[in-house]
Amino acid sequence: MEQSSMAKVVTRKETGKLVIDFTYKGIRCREQTALEDSPKNRKLVQSVVDRLVQEMRKGSLNRPAFRGGLLV
């Protein structure tokens, strides 16, 4: 499956904060960060998305541990 279809970085219109939007075990998940939308922050969050996608592909995603490690 293509990476961009598994997880993506979006901006929440109401707050301007970056959100990771992904599907895990058939459930749509959205994890909000405390980061404003900027090129630097998008690059930072994209690195988290890349790690998330790797973990999902390997079948080793521990979602509670992942949530605890999100950028806040």
ChimeraX commands (.cxc) that place a marker at each C-alpha (Angstrom):
marker #1 position 0.00,0.00,0.00 radius 0.5
marker #1 position 1.25,3.48,-0.81 radius 0.5
marker #1 position 2.53,5.46,2.16 radius 0.5
marker #1 position 0.42,8.55,1.53 radius 0.5
marker #1 position -2.76,6.47,1.62 radius 0.5
marker #1 position -1.83,4.92,5.00 radius 0.5
marker #1 position -1.01,8.10,6.89 radius 0.5
marker #1 position -0.77,11.79,6.15 radius 0.5
marker #1 position -0.11,15.13,7.80 radius 0.5
marker #1 position -3.05,17.53,7.71 radius 0.5
marker #1 position -3.89,20.86,9.34 radius 0.5
marker #1 position -6.86,21.22,11.64 radius 0.5
marker #1 position -8.72,24.27,10.36 radius 0.5
marker #1 position -10.04,25.29,13.77 radius 0.5
marker #1 position -6.63,25.44,15.45 radius 0.5
marker #1 position -4.03,25.58,12.68 radius 0.5
marker #1 position -2.25,22.65,14.39 radius 0.5
marker #1 position -0.80,19.68,12.54 radius 0.5
marker #1 position -2.61,16.36,12.79 radius 0.5
marker #1 position -1.52,12.85,11.79 radius 0.5
marker #1 position -4.44,11.18,10.01 radius 0.5
marker #1 position -4.15,7.42,9.50 radius 0.5
marker #1 position -6.06,4.15,9.48 radius 0.5
marker #1 position -5.05,1.44,11.95 radius 0.5
marker #1 position -6.74,-1.96,12.06 radius 0.5
marker #1 position -9.59,-0.58,9.97 radius 0.5
marker #1 position -10.19,2.38,12.28 radius 0.5
marker #1 position -9.53,5.98,11.24 radius 0.5
marker #1 position -7.25,7.64,13.77 radius 0.5
marker #1 position -6.28,11.27,14.15 radius 0.5
marker #1 position -3.48,12.31,16.48 radius 0.5
marker #1 position -3.17,16.04,17.00 radius 0.5
marker #1 position 0.16,17.68,17.74 radius 0.5
marker #1 position 0.74,21.01,19.44 radius 0.5
marker #1 position 2.68,22.21,16.40 radius 0.5
marker #1 position 1.57,25.07,14.18 radius 0.5
marker #1 position 1.52,24.43,10.43 radius 0.5
marker #1 position 4.87,25.52,9.01 radius 0.5
marker #1 position 7.34,23.93,6.58 radius 0.5
marker #1 position 9.76,23.08,9.42 radius 0.5
marker #1 position 7.02,21.51,11.58 radius 0.5
marker #1 position 5.54,19.60,8.62 radius 0.5
marker #1 position 8.95,18.07,7.97 radius 0.5
marker #1 position 9.26,17.12,11.63 radius 0.5
marker #1 position 5.79,15.54,11.76 radius 0.5
marker #1 position 6.39,13.78,8.42 radius 0.5
marker #1 position 9.36,11.99,10.01 radius 0.5
marker #1 position 6.97,10.72,12.71 radius 0.5
marker #1 position 4.51,9.64,10.00 radius 0.5
marker #1 position 7.29,7.77,8.20 radius 0.5
marker #1 position 8.12,5.89,11.42 radius 0.5
marker #1 position 4.43,5.19,12.02 radius 0.5
marker #1 position 4.02,3.72,8.53 radius 0.5
marker #1 position 7.09,1.52,9.02 radius 0.5
marker #1 position 5.71,0.19,12.30 radius 0.5
marker #1 position 2.30,-0.50,10.73 radius 0.5
marker #1 position 3.88,-2.33,7.79 radius 0.5
marker #1 position 5.96,-4.48,10.15 radius 0.5
marker #1 position 2.89,-5.16,12.27 radius 0.5
marker #1 position 4.69,-3.87,15.34 radius 0.5
marker #1 position 2.82,-0.63,16.06 radius 0.5
marker #1 position 2.17,-0.14,19.76 radius 0.5
marker #1 position -0.37,2.66,19.51 radius 0.5
marker #1 position -0.39,3.69,23.19 radius 0.5
marker #1 position 3.42,3.95,23.17 radius 0.5
marker #1 position 3.29,5.81,19.85 radius 0.5
marker #1 position 0.77,8.30,21.22 radius 0.5
marker #1 position 3.03,8.93,24.21 radius 0.5
marker #1 position 5.89,9.75,21.86 radius 0.5
marker #1 position 4.02,12.25,19.70 radius 0.5
marker #1 position 5.29,15.76,19.35 radius 0.5
marker #1 position 3.47,18.00,21.79 radius 0.5
marker link #1:1,2 radius 0.2
marker link #1:2,3 radius 0.2
marker link #1:3,4 radius 0.2
marker link #1:4,5 radius 0.2
marker link #1:5,6 radius 0.2
marker link #1:6,7 radius 0.2
marker link #1:7,8 radius 0.2
marker link #1:8,9 radius 0.2
marker link #1:9,10 radius 0.2
marker link #1:10,11 radius 0.2
marker link #1:11,12 radius 0.2
marker link #1:12,13 radius 0.2
marker link #1:13,14 radius 0.2
marker link #1:14,15 radius 0.2
marker link #1:15,16 radius 0.2
marker link #1:16,17 radius 0.2
marker link #1:17,18 radius 0.2
marker link #1:18,19 radius 0.2
marker link #1:19,20 radius 0.2
marker link #1:20,21 radius 0.2
marker link #1:21,22 radius 0.2
marker link #1:22,23 radius 0.2
marker link #1:23,24 radius 0.2
marker link #1:24,25 radius 0.2
marker link #1:25,26 radius 0.2
marker link #1:26,27 radius 0.2
marker link #1:27,28 radius 0.2
marker link #1:28,29 radius 0.2
marker link #1:29,30 radius 0.2
marker link #1:30,31 radius 0.2
marker link #1:31,32 radius 0.2
marker link #1:32,33 radius 0.2
marker link #1:33,34 radius 0.2
marker link #1:34,35 radius 0.2
marker link #1:35,36 radius 0.2
marker link #1:36,37 radius 0.2
marker link #1:37,38 radius 0.2
marker link #1:38,39 radius 0.2
marker link #1:39,40 radius 0.2
marker link #1:40,41 radius 0.2
marker link #1:41,42 radius 0.2
marker link #1:42,43 radius 0.2
marker link #1:43,44 radius 0.2
marker link #1:44,45 radius 0.2
marker link #1:45,46 radius 0.2
marker link #1:46,47 radius 0.2
marker link #1:47,48 radius 0.2
marker link #1:48,49 radius 0.2
marker link #1:49,50 radius 0.2
marker link #1:50,51 radius 0.2
marker link #1:51,52 radius 0.2
marker link #1:52,53 radius 0.2
marker link #1:53,54 radius 0.2
marker link #1:54,55 radius 0.2
marker link #1:55,56 radius 0.2
marker link #1:56,57 radius 0.2
marker link #1:57,58 radius 0.2
marker link #1:58,59 radius 0.2
marker link #1:59,60 radius 0.2
marker link #1:60,61 radius 0.2
marker link #1:61,62 radius 0.2
marker link #1:62,63 radius 0.2
marker link #1:63,64 radius 0.2
marker link #1:64,65 radius 0.2
marker link #1:65,66 radius 0.2
marker link #1:66,67 radius 0.2
marker link #1:67,68 radius 0.2
marker link #1:68,69 radius 0.2
marker link #1:69,70 radius 0.2
marker link #1:70,71 radius 0.2
marker link #1:71,72 radius 0.2
view
